[in-house]
Amino acid sequence: MSKNIPTLGLQQHDFDHQGQTLTWLSHSHIKPPQQLQYLAKQEHLSADQALKLWRDKTATVWQGDYHQAKALLDAVKRRLHKPLKPADSTLETFHKWRLQQQQRSQVLSHLLVEVAAGWQLSLPRAPNIQAACQQAFGFDNEHTALLPLHALLGYIGAEQWHQRGIAISALDDAHIHVPFGVFSPLRGEYLDLLSNAALPQPCHSAWDIGTGSGVLAAILAKRGISDIIATDTNPVAIATAKANFTRLGVQAAIHVVERDLFPEGQADLIVCNPPWLPAKPSAMIETALYDPNSQMLRAFLDGAAAHLSVHGQAWLIMSNLAELIGLRDADDLNTWITAAGLRIVAKHNTAPKHAKAQDANDVLHAARSQEVTSLYCLMAAN
């Protein structure tokens, strides 16, 4: 039996193993394995043998040493690492790259570990995974679950990042803490744009649409705006934003609501940092990166003018990477802005500082090296 759990972005599939029901769980849109093969503690499986099995859709359920399982996974990763030859166009290269990443994830997801009730992993030398899994899934498993080790390592890493937090220069290096399933504000250049742009005058109220970690709303509060509404549809993001606001001491200025896009009424400033690339996400975490058919972007633009005060502005944070790749036509954004009854009153640009923009070996380097991140300051046209 396979099913999706939309509220958690999960897939679930039940296996019957020796009369016991084992539930396979995944946050990605990968397919569950067709068969399970248990590997006894002392059995050896080479990377080449594993790769053949996994490509044949037979998953290995690991019962031996945890670190040896990680070593096997790394060995298979190396065999799957093949330089991608650029296609005739950047758009074709992008689609080939995404397909390669999805196929790689599908294969790697075939190394499984059994996790007992309460997220207990009993493999030799295994870490305590309870906090990482509770954060990733939002519940305690009551029955034995099968987790791809590749995904589990991601949950562990996310929980460690959550504990450490991310220093935000626009917040005087205060930390934002982000759990699995919420977009991390690692690209500081767009935060600096928001921090430095001139506010509309007067500016007593602001909305942060799709708040995520809450970082944009927190910056606006630090800039002195005392009446802020932050919206999101993801319950994990809402809880995350509230916790960050309390940590930063700005909770009195910000009201968080579960809402798709706009609350009722009008505001002096409405900010939004929608996903930048119009493509279909292949995992829950990718929903912050990919916006199919630019749906959120266009909905924000189409609704903004009606929610602005007379002197109000809508601030849109966008990259031109979609245009450079060929996912969106060069004139589309300006056309949509005009059609929504908005006009551009200012535009602030900056170059990305992340490592991929400087990596000449990246298959999309030609596009990434030209990327510009912009803050569009918009007002109603009439």
N, C-alpha and C positions, 0 to 999 in steps of 0.2 A: 504494500500500500504506500503510495507516495502522495504527499499533499504539501501545499504551501501554507505558511502561517504569516499572512500579510502584516499583522501588527508588529512582528518582530523581524520581518524580512528573512525568514528562515525557510529552508526546505527540510522536510522530514520524510524518512523512508524506514519502514520496519522490516527487519530480517528475523527469520526464525532459525535459531542455531541451537540444535540439540534440545528443543522444547522451550528454549528461552527466547523471549522477544528482545531484540537489540535495536535501538533506534538510532539511525544515522542522521546526523544534523549538519547542515551547512548554511552559511550566510551567502554563499555564491550561487550563481545560476548554473552550477555544474550538475551533471547527471550523477545519480548514485551508482555505485558499482553494480555489476550484474551478479557477481559471485564473490564469496569471501573465502580466503584461504588463511587458516591460522598457522603461524610460524612458532613452533615450540622454542622455549628459551635457549636451547643449545643448538638449534638449527642455524645453518648459514645460508644467506641469500646474497648473491653478488648484485652489484648495480645493474649489470647487463641482464641478469635473470629477472630482477625486479622490473626493469623497464619493459621487457617483453610481456610479463604478466599484466602489468598495469595498462599497457596499450591494448591488451586483449580484454580489458574491462574486469579483470579479476583483482580484487583488493587484497592486500596483505594486512592481516590483523596481527600487530606486533606484540609479543609477550616477553621479549627479552629486555636487555639493558636499554634505558632511555637514551643515553648518549650514543650508543651504537645505532639506534634508530635515526637519530639526527645525522650521524655520519653517512648512513645509507641514503638518506634524503639528499644530502649535499652532493654525494657522488652522482646520483641520478640527475640532479640539477645541472651539474657540469656536462653531462652527456646531452642534455637538452639545449644547452647554450650554443646556439648557432647564429653567427652574424646574419642579419637580415639584409638581403640585397635590395637597394632602393628600386622602386618601380618607376614607371614612366612619369608619374606625377606624384606630388606630395600627398594628395588625397589617397591614391592607391597604396602608397607606402604606409600611411596611417592605418588603413583598414587591414593591410597585411600584418602590421605590427600588433594590432589589437587581437587579430585572429591567432597569431602566434602566442600571445600572452594567455589567451583563453585556453588554447590547446595545452599549453604547458601546465596551467593550473589544474586542468582536468586530469592530466596524467599524475601529477604530484599528489592529488587528493586521494590516491589509491593506497597510501600508507596510513593505516588506521590504528588507533589505540582505543582500548576499552576503558571507559570511565564509569566507575560505580556511582551509586546514588550519593548525592551531596558533592558531586564533582571530585571524587577521590580517584587518583591515578596511582596504582600500586606497582608500577614497573620499578625495577632496581634503579636507584640514583635519580628517580623522577622528582621534580620540584613539586611544591604545593601549588596546585592550579586552581584552588577553590575561588579565590578572589578574582582571578582573571576570567574564569568562566561565568561567575555570577554577574560580573560586569558586562560580558559579551552577550549573555543570553537573557539576563533579567529574571531568572528563576533558578531554583534548585531542581536538578533532575531527580526524579523518584525511582527511575529504573536505569539500568545500564545503557549508556550511550556510546555510540561509535563516532569518534571525531577524527577527521583528517589531521595528522600531525602537522602538516604544513599550515593549516588554519590555526591549530592550537598554539603554535609558536607565535603567530600573529596576535592572538589574544593576550599571550603573556607579555609580548613587547608593548602592546597598547596599554596594558595595566601598569607597566613600569613607567611609560611616558606619562600616564595620568598622575602617578604619584609624584614624579619630578616636576611636571608642569613645563610650560613654555614661557620664557621671558619675552615680554612685549615692550619694545623700546618706546612705543607711543603711550604706554602706561608707566613710564619711568622704570622700566624693567621689572615691574610686577609680573607675577606668573598667572597664566591662564591654564586651568587643568581640564583636560579633554579625555573622556573615556572612549572605548571602542564604539564605533557607530556614529560619532560626531566629528565633523570636519575640523582638523587642526589648523590654526592660523600660522602656518610656518613661513608663509611668504609675506614678510614685513613691509614690502614696498607699498602695497595698497593700503596698509594701515597708516603709513606715514602720510599718504595722500589725504586720507580722511582726517587725520590729525591737524594738517596744516591749511586746508582749504578754508576760505573765508565763509563764515556762517551767514545765512540770510538774516536780515535785520528787520524787525526784532526776531528772536528765535527762542521762544519759550517752550515749545513742544516739539518732540521728534518721535518718529517710529523707525524701528529696525525690523525690516521684513525678512523673515527666514533667519532668525538670530543665530542659530547654531550654538556655538560656544558662548555667545553673548559679547564677544570682543568689541564689535562695532558699537553696540549700545553703551558699553563701559567707557569707551573712548569719548563718546558724546557726553556722558555724565561727567567725566573728568574735565571736559571743556566748559562745563557750567550749565548745561541744559538740565532742568530739574523735573521735567514732566516727559518721561520717555515710556513708550510702549514697545515691547519686543515680542514678536510673534513667531510661532513655529508650529508645525504639525507633528513633529517627532517628540514623543514624551520624554525620551532620554535627553534630547537637546534642551528641552524646557527645564528639566531637573538640573542639567549641567549649567545652564545659564544662570539659574537662580543661585546655585552654589558659588559660582564665580563672582556674582554681584555681591554676595554676602562677604566673601573673602576680601574683595577689593574695597568694601565699605561704601558701595554706591547703591545698595538695595533700596534705599528710600526714594531714589529718583526714578527707578525703573519698575514698571509693572509688566509681568510676563503673562501672555495669554496664548492658549492653544487655538490658533486660527490660521486658516489658509490665506496668506497674503494680508489684506488690509483689515484693521478693526473699523468700527463705526466712527464717523466724524471726519475731522480735518486736522492737519498738523502743519507746522511751519517748515519742518524738514522731514523727508522720508528717505531713508537710505536702504539700499539693497545690493548685495553681492551674490547674484545668482550663479548657478553653475555656468561655466564659460563655454563648454563644448556641446554642440547639438548632436548628441549620439546616445545610444541606448546603454545604460549601465549594465555591467555583467555581475555586479555584486552590490550588496547594500551600501557599502562604504563609498562606492563610486557615484551615488546619487548626488553628492556634493560637487562632483566634477562634470557629470554629463546630464544634459537637459534635453531629452528627446524633442526634436522639432522646435527647440527654443521656447517651449511652452511657458516656463516660469518667467523667462525674460519678457516675452510678449504680454503675458498677463499683467506683469508689474507695470510695463509701459502703458498698457491700455487703461489701467485703473488709477494711475497716479494723479492725473490732472484733477479728477473729481474729488480727491482727498487732500488737495493742497489748499492752504489758506491763501488769501489774496496775494500776499508777497512771498509765498512759500516756494521751496525748491525740492525737487526730487534728485537725489544723488545716486547714480548708477556706477558701480565699479565693474569694469569689464576689461578683458584682454582681447587683443586682435588675433590671438593664435588660431581661432576658428577660421578667420578669413585667410590667414597665411597658409593653413592646411588645405583650404578649399571646402570646408564644411558649411561655410556661410558666404554668400556673395558680398563683395566689398561695400555695396550700397545698401544692403539690407537693414543694418541698424539705423542709419540715418532715415531711411524710408519709414521704418516702424515708429521712430520717435515723432516724425512729422504727422503720420497717420493717427497717432495717439493724442494729437492736440498739444504737443509739447515742443519747446524750442531749446536749443543749447545756448546757455548764457556764459558758460565757462567750461574749459576742458583742461584737466591737469594730467600730464603724462609722466611716466617713469619707466625705466628699464628694469626687468626682473633681475634678481641677484642670485637665484637658486642655481645649484650646481649644473643642472641639465642644460641651462642656457649657455654654459661655457664649455660643454663637453662635445668636442668635435667628433667623437665616436658615436654619439647618439644618432639613431637612425632618422630622427626628426630635427637634427641640428640646424638644417637650412631654415626651417620655420622658427624654431626656438630662438635662434640667434638674432632674429629680427623682431621678436615679440615686444610689444609695448603694452603696458598696463595703464588704463586711463580711468580717471574719475570724471564722469559727465555730470555737470550741474545743469539741471533742467528746470524750466518754468512752464506754466501753462501758456499756450500761444496767444490766447485772448485775454 
